[in-house]
Amino acid sequence: MKQGRGRWTSFYPTGEKLAEGRYEDNQPEGPWRMYHRSGNLAAEGRFAGGTRVGRWHFYYDTPARTKMAVGSFGGDGT
């Protein structure tokens, strides 16, 4: 990441991937994915201006990506 923009990957303190996506102007932007410590997908959706927006999918900690919930966030993150 340079000058507050670019691809970003964050990790749990123990080294497993926690989240990945892009930053623009020092804020999350566009599609993002979050992971359980096991490496299984935990959530996926979009950010706009650092706020969760639109449809998000949340998954149980299983390799099969069993959906836990699906919801939508408004432009203000609610």
Secondary structure, DSSP 8 states (H G I E B T S, - for coil): -BTTBEEEEEE-TTS-EEEEEEEETTEEEEEEEEE-TTSSEEEEEEEETTEEEEEEEEE-SSTT--EEEEEEE-TT--
